[in-house]
Amino acid sequence: MTLLKAFLIGGALCAFAQLVVDSTKVNPAIVMVSAVSTGAVLSGLGLYGPLAKFAGAGATIPLFGFGHALVTGMVEDAQRIGLFGLLTGGLRATAPALTAAILFGYLMAVLFNPKG
């Protein structure tokens, strides 16, 4: 049942973003930033946490979940170490994802001939 919830919620979030890209002339980069920002705002309002708890990876892996991770890390560090935590918390919480994106992006550029 956990896998089904993750698949349905994650699929719905990704399908929504893809529908926006396909049905509008909005730049995909704007859709990506909007997804992260929406996840951050919903997390700040306390609405994304219950969705992430319900759907697990289905809500935390898409870009909406990245925004949620940023805000969650900022709030945790702000409560723990004060105002400076607003600067460090988001990076601490998302460091593994950022590291993986940089590492795999570099690896793909080395292994394949990028066009551009």
Contacts in CASP RR format, 6 or more apart in sequence:
PFRMAT RR
TARGET T0000
AUTHOR 0000-0000-0000
METHOD contacts of the structure
MODEL  1
MTLLKAFLIGGALCAFAQLVVDSTKVNPAIVMVSAVSTGAVLSGLGLYGP
LAKFAGAGATIPLFGFGHALVTGMVEDAQRIGLFGLLTGGLRATAPALTA
AILFGYLMAVLFNPKG
2 56 0 8 1.000
5 54 0 8 1.000
5 55 0 8 1.000
5 56 0 8 1.000
5 58 0 8 1.000
6 55 0 8 1.000
6 56 0 8 1.000
6 57 0 8 1.000
6 58 0 8 1.000
6 59 0 8 1.000
7 58 0 8 1.000
8 55 0 8 1.000
9 51 0 8 1.000
9 54 0 8 1.000
9 55 0 8 1.000
9 56 0 8 1.000
9 58 0 8 1.000
9 59 0 8 1.000
10 55 0 8 1.000
10 58 0 8 1.000
10 59 0 8 1.000
10 61 0 8 1.000
10 62 0 8 1.000
11 58 0 8 1.000
11 62 0 8 1.000
13 35 0 8 1.000
13 58 0 8 1.000
13 59 0 8 1.000
13 62 0 8 1.000
13 64 0 8 1.000
14 62 0 8 1.000
17 31 0 8 1.000
17 32 0 8 1.000
17 35 0 8 1.000
17 62 0 8 1.000
17 63 0 8 1.000
20 26 0 8 1.000
20 31 0 8 1.000
21 28 0 8 1.000
21 31 0 8 1.000
32 63 0 8 1.000
35 62 0 8 1.000
35 63 0 8 1.000
35 64 0 8 1.000
36 63 0 8 1.000
36 64 0 8 1.000
36 65 0 8 1.000
36 66 0 8 1.000
36 67 0 8 1.000
36 70 0 8 1.000
37 67 0 8 1.000
38 64 0 8 1.000
39 48 0 8 1.000
39 64 0 8 1.000
39 65 0 8 1.000
39 66 0 8 1.000
39 67 0 8 1.000
39 68 0 8 1.000
39 71 0 8 1.000
40 67 0 8 1.000
40 68 0 8 1.000
40 70 0 8 1.000
40 71 0 8 1.000
42 48 0 8 1.000
42 51 0 8 1.000
42 64 0 8 1.000
42 68 0 8 1.000
43 49 0 8 1.000
43 65 0 8 1.000
43 67 0 8 1.000
43 68 0 8 1.000
43 70 0 8 1.000
43 71 0 8 1.000
43 72 0 8 1.000
44 71 0 8 1.000
44 75 0 8 1.000
48 59 0 8 1.000
48 64 0 8 1.000
48 65 0 8 1.000
48 68 0 8 1.000
49 59 0 8 1.000
49 68 0 8 1.000
49 72 0 8 1.000
51 59 0 8 1.000
52 59 0 8 1.000
52 60 0 8 1.000
52 65 0 8 1.000
52 68 0 8 1.000
59 65 0 8 1.000
59 68 0 8 1.000
60 68 0 8 1.000
60 69 0 8 1.000
66 94 0 8 1.000
66 97 0 8 1.000
69 90 0 8 1.000
69 93 0 8 1.000
69 94 0 8 1.000
69 97 0 8 1.000
70 90 0 8 1.000
70 93 0 8 1.000
70 94 0 8 1.000
71 90 0 8 1.000
72 93 0 8 1.000
73 89 0 8 1.000
73 90 0 8 1.000
73 92 0 8 1.000
73 93 0 8 1.000
74 85 0 8 1.000
74 86 0 8 1.000
74 89 0 8 1.000
74 90 0 8 1.000
74 93 0 8 1.000
76 89 0 8 1.000
76 93 0 8 1.000
77 84 0 8 1.000
77 85 0 8 1.000
77 86 0 8 1.000
77 88 0 8 1.000
77 89 0 8 1.000
77 90 0 8 1.000
77 92 0 8 1.000
78 85 0 8 1.000
78 86 0 8 1.000
78 89 0 8 1.000
81 88 0 8 1.000
91 98 0 8 1.000
108 114 0 8 1.000
END
